[in-house]
Amino acid sequence: MANHIKIFLNKFLELKNKNTFLKKILINIIYNKINVSIQENQIEISGKSVFIKTTPLIKNELFIKKEKIIKEFNQKTNKNITSIN
């Protein structure tokens, strides 16, 4: 019984690790495109959307480079995000 619970909980750990990996890739891409450092806790990936909690100034920079950021992220991760908000 305890083994089944461990297997079940490991699935959540794998999801968290994958999400952390995706966030790190996105942070790197954003830094390379607009030269701004964003923290992992500022990013939320949900379905095909990425939500970034930051200042309006940085959001404007992200909006300007949005298509290039999305394209590079999708190529590096084989994920299909369509928007950055």
N, C-alpha and C positions, 0 to 999 in steps of 0.2 A: 504494500500500500504506500509506504513512504517513498519507494522508488518511482511510483506513478506521479506522485506530487512533485518530486524533483524534476522529472522529465517535463511536466506541465510548466513549472516555473522557469525552466531553462529556455523554453520557447519565448517567454517574455524578455529574458535577458538577451537572446539573440536579436530580437526586434529592436531593443534599445541600442545594442552595439551597432546594428546596421544604420539606425537613424543617426547616431553619433558620427559614423563614418560619412554619411551623406552630408551632414552639416559641415564637417571639416572640409570636404571637397568644395562646398558652396562658399565657405569662408575664404578659401584660397582663391577661388575664381573671382570673387568680389574684390579681394585685395589687389589682384593682378589687373582688374579692369578699371577700378576707380580709386585705388590706393587708400582704402579705408578698412580699418580692422573692425570686424563685427564679432561678437562673442556668441558661443553656442546657445546660451540661454536667451538670445534675442531672436532666434530662428525657430519657426515651427513649420514642419512639412506635413501637409495633410492632403492626401490624395494627389491631385495634379496641381496643387497650389502651394506656394511658399509664402509664409507670412513673416515679415521682418519688423521687429519693434525697434525703431530708431528715430532719430530726429528728422524733421521735415527736409532739412538740407540734404541729408544722406539719401532719403527716400527719393528726392528729385534726381540725384545722381544715378540711383539705381534705375529709375524710370527711363532715363535717357539711354542707358546701356542695357536695358532689360532684355532685348532680343538676343544680344550677343551672350549675355550671362546664361540665359535659358538654353540656348543652342549648345554652348560648351558644357553645361551641366548635364544635359541629356546625352551628349556624346560620351562623356566620361563615366556616366553611371548607368546607361541604358534605361534610365527612368524617363518618363514622358511628362514633365511638368509643363504647364501652359501659362502660368501666371506667377508674378511676384508682386505681393502687396505689402 
